[in-house]
Amino acid sequence: MDFKCYNVESGLLENTVLDFKEDKYGFLWLVTQNGIGRYANGEFEQHFYIEGSENCIYDGFNYLYLDEDSLINSISAFGVAKFNYQEGIFEQVKKAPEDSKFRYSNSTPVFYYINGEYWY
């Protein structure tokens, strides 16, 4: 079995991967402290927080969640962003409440996905 090592030089946002998932299209999604990378066709596509934009992941550490259609979602203490496969971007779909206790802690955000809606 052959293994290949990927790092910043090969396109990863950071050398330490904190979470990963494979979606229904076979894309491998990797979370680092600096953002999320999607690996496809031998290359990394990078996604990170952009202040003032709604077409990106939320700030803070992100976790990956596969919804009922096995599509990728990014979850952070600040909100949920869903990947739009047609546009190739994340779209912020649910902002966490301003008084969320997760915003200023190292806790994993707790949310529920019920009938197509996200709840913190």
Beta strands, then each sheet from edge to edge (+ up, - down):
strand 1: 19-22
strand 2: 28-32
strand 3: 35-40
strand 4: 43-47
strand 5: 63-66
strand 6: 72-76
strand 7: 79-84
strand 8: 89-95
strand 9: 112-114
strand 10: 117-119
sheet 1: 1+ 2- 3+ 4-
sheet 2: 5+ 6- 7+ 8-
sheet 3: 9+ 10-
end
